[in-house]
Amino acid sequence: MAQRLVGLPAPDFTLETALGNGQDFGKVSLSDYKGKWLILFFYPMDFTFVCPTEIIAMSDAAEEFKDFDAEILGVSTDTIHSHRAWINTPRDKNGLGQLNYPLAADVLKTTARNYGVLDEEAGIAHRGLFIIDPEGVLRYQVVTDENVGRSTDETMRILQALQAGGLCPANWRPGQAQLTAK
């Protein structure tokens, strides 16, 4: 069951990654994102059905997120080799194709466990989305059913609301008035 992490320092991590070019590997830590916003999302497994729709949608929106000083990192409990194979599989064959961000391998399941999204019985991560601010504080978390993909538009709206500061009402969009405390 997901625990409340919002408002607390985000759990630290260091993970190996398959870079979006489908060729190279790397390593990433939470500290690499200091000074930037991080969109950290967990997904259940490579080579599945809903997951590629989310991963590709996030990749397609990566430049827009960068415009708001945000980086993206996708994480599953699969290996970096599985990630690379999936990136190198064409999209018309249920693959990802090139991505604009890395996929991290949480094979020890420590990061998924620390973020409260690990399904211990199945050994896979639930769909968890976390927005971490430039100081490393977790500002948003949501965990959804594995059959329902997440919206990049809603993720962007939440990021913009968090960056706007103040009291943002339901369905708030940039340029709209914020609430005033009375």
N, C-alpha and C positions, 0 to 999 in steps of 0.2 A: 504494500500500500504506500502511495506517495506521501511523503512527509512535507510539512510546510518549511520551505527554505527562504521564502520571500523576505527581503529585508536583512538577511544574514550574509556574511561573506560566502561566495559561491564555493562549493567543495573543489579543492585543488585537483588537478589531474595532469598526467603526462602520458601521452598515447602515441603509438606509431600511426602513421597515416599513409594512405595511397593518395598521391596528388591527382588533381583533376585531369592532368594531361594523359593519364593512363600508363605512364612509363616510370615515373619516379616515386620513391618512397621518402617519407620525412618523419619528423617527430614534432609534436606540438604540446605545449603546456598552457595552462590558464594564464600564466604570467606573460606569455607571448602577446596576449590581447590587452595588456594594461594600456590605458589611454584610449581604448576603442570600445565600442559596444560589441557584444558577442551574441549572435543568434546560435545557440547550441541546441541541436535537436537529435533525439534518439529515435531510431526506427527498429522494427523487429529483426528483419533478416534480408540479406542480399537475395537476388533472384526470386522475388515474390511479386505480388500484383499491385498493391496500393503503394508500396514503398517507392517504386521508380517514378510514379506520378508526382509525389512530393519532392523527391530529390531533384528531378528535372525542373520542376516549377521553381524551387529555391535557386537552382543554377541560373535559370532564365532571369530571375529577379536580382541576382547578385550585384550587378552594377548599380541598381537603384538603392540597394542596401548600403553599398559603399558610399553613395552620395550622402548618406546619413551617418557616416563614420562607423558603420557596422560591418563586421566580418561574419561569415557563416562557417559552422563546423557540423558535419553530420557524423553520427556515431552509431555503430551497432556492435554486437558481440562477435561478428564475423572477423576473419583474418584480413590483413592488408592484401594478401594474395587473392582472396575472394573478391575484395573491393576492386582491385586492379582488373581482374577478369571481367567483372560486371561493367566497369567503365569502358573496357575494350570490346564489349558486346554491343552490336548495333541496336539502336532504339527499336527498330522494327522486329527485333528478335528478343524483346523484353530486357534489353540492356539499357545502359545509361548514356553511352557516348561520352564525349569530353564534358567535364564539369568545370565550373568556375570557383570551386572551393574543394578542400580535401575531405576525404572520408576517413574517420579514425576507427581503429580496431581496439575494442575493449574486450579482448579475449579472456582476461582474468575476471571480467565482470565487476571490477572494483568501482569504476566510475558510474556505471548504471546503478549499482547498489547505493553509492554515496548520494546520488541524485534522487533516489527513491523510486526508480522506474524498472528495476530488475524483477522479472517474473522468475523467482527462484526455482520453481518447479520445472518450467520450460527452459530455463537458462538463456532467455532472450529478453531484450528490453521492450517495454511498452513504448508507445508513441508519446514521448515527452518533449516539450518545447520550453526552453529557458532563455530569458533575456538577461544578460549580465551587463552591468554598467561599466564605464571606464575605470572605476575604482575597484572592480571585482566583487561588487555587491549584487546579489541576485534580485532582480526587480520584477520578474514575471515568471510564472510557471503554470503549465497546463499539461495534463496527462489525458489522453483520449484512448478510446477503444481501438484495437489494432485494425479494425475494418473501415475506419473513417479517416480519410486524409485531411491534413491541415491546410489552411488557407494562407498563402503568402500575402494576400491583400490585408487580411486581419493581422498578421504578424507585423506588417509594415505600419498599420494604423496604431497598434499598441506601442511599437518602437517610437513613433512620432509623438504619441501622447506622453510617454515616459520622458522624452527629451523636452517636451513643452513645459513640463513641470506644472504645478498648480493642480486644480481639480477639474478633471476632464469627464464630462457626463457620458452616459451611454451613447454609443454611436457617434461620439465626437470625431471630427475630422479637422486637419490643419486649416487654420483660418477662422474656425468657429470660436465663439466665445467660450471661455471657461467659467466655471461656477465660482462665486465668491462666498466665502464663509460668512455667516451672519452671527 
